[in-house]
Amino acid sequence: MPDKHLASTDPAALQNSAQRAGEVRRALDRLRRGAALLLADPRGRIAVAAVETLTEATLATLRDASDGPLRLAMTRFRAGALGLEAEDETVLATLDAGATLADIVGIAEPEARVVSSKLTTGAAPTEDRQVVAALALAKVAGLMPMVLVADGRAGRLDLPALAVEDAESFAESSARWLTQVADARVPLAEAENARLIAFRPWGGGPEHLAIVIGTPDVSTPVLVRIHSSCFTGDLLGSLRCDCGDQLRGAIRAIAADGAGVVVYLPQEGRGIGLVNKLRAYALQDAGLDTIDANTHLGFAPDERSYAAAGEILRRLGITRIRLLTNNPGKGAALAGLGVDVVERVQLAFPANPHNAAYLRTKAVRDGHNF
């Protein structure tokens, strides 16, 4: 099997990458716990905290240390859902000094659809690197992309500080710096000659899996499925999507073809995470389609990255593939990573009463071919 080691074997580079990734992981943990942290770049520092998990203690600390009113940063998608002007990718809205914790957290409630009276209307757009990095961290933490921002004296608080450049590079480095940590034979119901190879991101987080069926001939285009995890569909057999059908159908197709690979990526709900996917389901039940539900929460229609898939294929020695997918965008993304997609193989299944609208939305609004 091809190289199973990290993308770089330079000890100094490995140590530096591990240290920086560890700092990002600690920052993510603070956001999930409702604690604040500092984001630093050459211009200075700001203090940020995730709105979804905000605590009274954190709110008081930021208020006491801020030179002016606190601000709420959000994506343009979330701003649009709340009726705020959103010309750039991120928006900063000024928070009323009298806003309570309940007021602030309520703005991040998934069902919120109108501008809160606690926010200054006509919010100013911004592309500040610190704010953009803070929102990216909230997404990686599995939280709603909305953060509380305090600057001025708040930048001198005795809090852990994270370099903006480390936050910016974290996702890409986690995808590229993988190490193979396990390789085991796992006979499957429809592909007995199967092995699972696990790859762990150097920065931590859930492992990626390669389901290798048979012995792929890497001198020819290999039949490959890039599959994003779907707990509800893959494990529970949910009828709201076709993910489980596509996973099992891909395994059957590869077994029938003789050999191939399913790359299984831990990016639930088009990359927004399981909790946010369930929130999106509730919004769909209230009338939104799958794309509008994601953007209402503040996410892009598709937050997934296929960088790890490209790296795993490289580790397996696979450079040319026949891609099992109905999504033209997936092939384009892989091609951009240096994978030669010589053919796109359709993988469609009959709709049911629970997923017909979902599949129609993917076809009409997202260009999927069924």
Secondary structure, 3 states (H helix, E strand, C coil): CCCCCCCCCCHHHHHHHHHHHHHHHHHHHHHHHCCCEEEEECCEEEEEEECCCCCHHHHHHHHHHCCCCCEEEEEHHHHHHCCCCCCCCEEEEEECCCCCHHHHHHHCCCCCCCCCCCECCCCEEECCHHHHHHHHHHHHCCCCCEEEEECHHHHHCCCCEEEHHHHHHHHHHHHHCEEEEEEEECCECCECCEEEEEEEECCCCCCEEEEEECCCCCCCCEEEEEEECCHHHHHCCCCCCCHHHHHHHHHHHHHHHCCEEEEEECCHHHHCCHHHHHHHHHHHHCCCCHHHHHHHCCCCCCCCCCHHHHHHHHHCCCCEEEEECCCHHHHHHHHHCCCEEEEEECCCCCCCCCCHHHHHHHHHHHCCCC
